[in-house]
Amino acid sequence: MNTEFQRRQPGRNFISNKISTAKYNCITFLPLNLFEQFSKMANFYFLMLFFMELIPWISEPGGAATMAMPIAFVVGVSMIKDIFEDRKRHKSDNEENSRPTQSIPRGQTAFRETRSMDIKVGCIVKVKENEFFPCDMLLLNSSIPKGICYVETKNLDGETNLKHKQAHKNFLKIGKTEEEILQNFSGALIECEQPNELLYKFQGNITLKTGEVFPLDADMFLLRGSALRNTGHVYGVCVFSGHETKIMKNSSRSKSKKSTLERSMNNYIIVTILIQTSVCLFAGTYSAIWNNLFGVKNMPYLELNPEASLAAAIPIGFGTWFLALMNFVAISLMVTLEMVKFF
């Protein structure tokens, strides 16, 4: 017996009911997190100083990267913090995907305990009181007369008052028991709208194997993330699964957290870099011209190189001054901020 419903959508396979809200995995963590770390203006600024220090002509330590340890510390602390945060997301996803529920797998004739992630579109699902709906479901019947059930949707819209849902009156006549539900609804065809983020909108129709067609609306639709209350149990059929459910359509992917202080600091750092660049460009150009004009006279005590061309002396002077004034942006401030956020 085919115990699965069908949902017509030509040329398209339905997705798994498994969800993922984590930002990284073992493969993507390093490249994505490094990109995120150096998208911060302060980290990018100190990374630029690190590479400039490797140039011996402009570096006072002669090519030694003294900035390596501080920038590695700042980035490392941030990465450790992100690992802990994403690990919590993975743990929450695993708990949600492994949540036990009652459903009828394909080819079976009785309800069995399965994991939420194993539910597929068309599976008939049984949800008991105080359990969460594992997918977006069409209500077939409930333990309350007239096919009524009560749901709590505070995880969806923040409202704590219970809402009632009711199965189609014709479903009650042909689906009073589990056996009748399996016999009369198997092989049915559901035609409905595409997955969307509208919580209180659902339209479609169901065609039974007898040829009868019944309209469907939002009053018969049970949303993933809501919980069954004051009702012994309900029977339903999975219509939308995984990231096609309405709660997941309303949930954006995890993004990096940026406080108001951090956003303001990025703007301040940009302004500071522009000021530093202007000062160093002026100083580098002035020193190159001075060296070109008076290098022979000043060479004994300033150790100038009068043979260097003016075109080469300007960028060298700019880089030397830029590294000399690197404390325009204090890296100790960044270390302090990262330690505070970490703890």
N, C-alpha and C positions, 0 to 999 in steps of 0.2 A: 504493500500500500504506500502510495506517495503521500506522506503527511505534511509536505511543504506547500505553502502558498506560492504563487508566482507574482512578480511585480513587473509589468511590461515596461521595458526600456531597451529598444532594439540596439544591438551592436555594443552593449556595455555590460561589463561584469560588475557585480556588487562587491563592495569592499568589506574587509574583515571588521568585526566588532571590537577589535583591539584598538586602544587609544594610546597616544603618547603625547605628553605635554612637556617632556624634557627638551632642553636646548641642544645637548650634545650626546654623542656616544663615544666609544673608545677610539674610533677612527677620526671623527670630526672635531674632537675636543681641542687638540693642539692647534691646528690651523685656524679654526673659527675663533678660539679664545684669544690667540695672539693678535688676530686682526682686530678683535674687539678691544684688547688692551691698548694697542697702538693707534686706535681711532680716537683715544683720549688725547687732547692737545698736549697736556703736560708730558705724558709718556713719549709721544712722538718727538717733542722738543728735546728731551734728554737722549732719545735714541739718535737723533741727528748730531748732538754733541759727542756721543760715543764714537760715531763714524768719523767725525772731524778730528777727534783726538788720535785716530790711527794714522793721520797724515803727519809725518815728522817735520815738514817745513813750517807748519803753523802750530804744532803742539809743543807746549813748553816742556812736558816730560819726554819729548822726543819719540812720540808714537805709542807710548804706553797708555792704555785705556783705563784711566782712573775712574771713569764714570760707569764702568761695567758692573761693579759690585752694588752701588746704590740702585741702578735701574733694574738689575736682576732681583734685588730684594723687593722693590715695589711691585714689579710684575708677578713675582713668585707668590707674594702674599695674596694678591688679587686672584690669582689662579687657584690657590688653595681654597679661598672663600667661595669661588664659583663652583669648585668641585663639590664642596659640602652642600651648597644650595641645589645643584642639579641632582645630587644623590638623593635628596629628599623627594624631588619630583619623580625620579625613577621608582623609588619605593612606593609612592602614592599611586603611580600608574600600575605597578605590579599588583597592589592590593585591589585596585578597581578591576583590573583585567582578570584576576583570579577569584573574584567574588562568586560564591556558589549560587546557582539558580536552577530552577526546574524547567526543562525543555524537552521537546521530542526531536531527537536527531533524525536526519534523513534515513528512511528505510526502517525506522522503529515504529512501534505501535503503543508505546507507553512512555510516561514522563520519567526522565532520569536526571540525576544531579549532574550538571555540567558547569564549566567555567563561563563567566560572562563573555570572555574573548572568543569562545567557540560558537556563540550564537550567530546564525546567518540569517539573511533576509529570507522570510518565508517560514522560519521556525515558529512553531506554536510554543508559547512560553506561559508558565504558571508562576505568578508572583504572590507571595503570602503577605499577611499584615506586617507592617513596619519594615518591609524590604524595599529597596530602591529598584526602580524599573531599569533593567540593564540595556535597554534600547528604546527607540521610538516605536510604540506598539499600537495596533488597532484593537480596541476592546471588543471581545466576543461575548463574554458573560462574566458574572461575578457571583459570590456567595450570598449577596443581598438580593431580595426580590426586585424584579423589573430591571435587573442588570446594572444597578447603580453601584458606584464605588466612590470613595473619598480619597483625594490625593493632597499632599502637602508640597507646595512648589517654592518654598523659601530659598532653595538652592538655585532657582532659576530667576525669580523676580523679587525675592526678599519678603514676600507676603507670607505671614504665618497662618492666616485663616485657611481652612480647608476648602477645596473646590470639589464639586461632584461631577463625575463623568457617568455617562449612561450608554450602554450598548444599544444597537438598533433593535427595535421591538421584534422584528422578524428573526433576529439571531436567537432570541430567547426560546422560540418555538422549536428550533432545530438543533439547539446546542445546550440542552439542560444538563447533560452529564458529559464526562470526559469521552466516553465512547461515542456519543452523538456528535460531539465536536470533531473528533477524528474522522468519523464516517461522513458527516455532511459537509465539512469544510475542506477536506483534503482535495487538492486539485483545483481549488478556487483561484480566480485571477483577480488581482487588485491592480487597478489603473488609477494613478494619482499624480499629483504635481511633482516636480523635481525637488530635491532637497534644498531647503532654504532656511534662513535664520528667523523667520516669523513664528513666534512661539504660539500664537493663538489663531493661526490660520492653517487649515488643512482641507483639501477638497479632493474628491475622487469617487470611485465606485467599485463595487466588488461583484464579480460574476461567479455564481456557484456552478458546479458541474451539471446541475439540473437546468441551467440556462437562465435562472432568475438573476436579476440585476438590482442591487440596492445602492443608494447614494451614501457617501461617507462625508462626515464633517468633523470639525475640531472637538465637538462634545464627545466623540468616540475615541479621541486620540490621547494616548498616554505618553508623556515625554520622559526621556532619559534624564536622570538627576532628581526627579520628583519621587516621593515615597508614598506607599499605600498606607492609609490610616483608617481605623474603625471599620475595616472590611476584612473578612476572613481570608479570601483569596480572589484572584481574578485570572481569567484566561485571555490571552491576547496573541497576536501574530506580529512578528517583527517586520516593520516596513522600512525603517531607516536604521542603519547600523554604523558603529564607529564614528569617524569624523564627518559622516553625513547627517548625524543626529542634530537636532536643532540647538542643543546646548553647546555642542562642539562648533557649530557654525557661528555661534555668538562668542566663542572663545578664541582670542588671537593667540598666536604662538608666543612663547615666553620671550620677553625682551630684556635687554640689559637695563638695570636700574640706575637712573641718574638723578641725584638730588638737585634741589634748587641751588645749593652751594656749589656743586660740581659744575652745573651748567654755567653759573656766573663766573666761576673760576676759569673755565675754558675761554670765555670771552675776554677776561682780564689778561690771560696768558697771550692771546692773539695780539692784543694791544701792546703788551710788553715786548713781544717779539718784534713787532713793527718798529717800536721805539729803539730797541737794541740794534736792529738791522740798520736803521737810519744813522745812529751814532757810529756804528762800526764801519759803515760804508764811507761816511765822512772822514773818520779817523784813518782808515786804511788808505783812502785816496790822498789825504793830506800828507801822511807819512811817506807814501811812495813818491809824491812830488818833491817833498823835502829831501828825501834820500837821493833822488835823481839830480837835484840841483846842488846840494851841499854835502853829498856823501863822502867826498874825498877829504874835506876839512873835518868832518865829525867822526870819521872811521876810527881814529885811535881810541876814543872813549865810548862810542855808541855801537861799535862792532857792526857797522852798516856795510852792505855789499853794493858798491857803486856800479858794479858791472851788470847787475840785474836790470832788465828792461822795465820800462814803466808799465807796459801791459801785463807783465808777469808779477810785478811788485804789488799792484793794486789788489788782486784777489788774495795774495799771500798776506798782505797787511789786513785785509778784511777778516780773513779766517783767524789770524792771530788775535786781533782785537775781540772777535766774537767769543773765542774761548776764554780770553782774559776777563770778559764781562759776563761769564756764564751764570754768575750769582744773581743776575737780574731776576731769575726764577729760582727760588731756593728749593733744592731737592729735599732738604730736611722737612719742608712743609708737606711734600707729597708722602714721605715716609710716615710722618705723624698721622696724616689723614687715613692712609691705608691701614695702619695699626688700629686706629679708632674704629673704622668700619669692620675690620676683622673681628675684633673682640665684641 
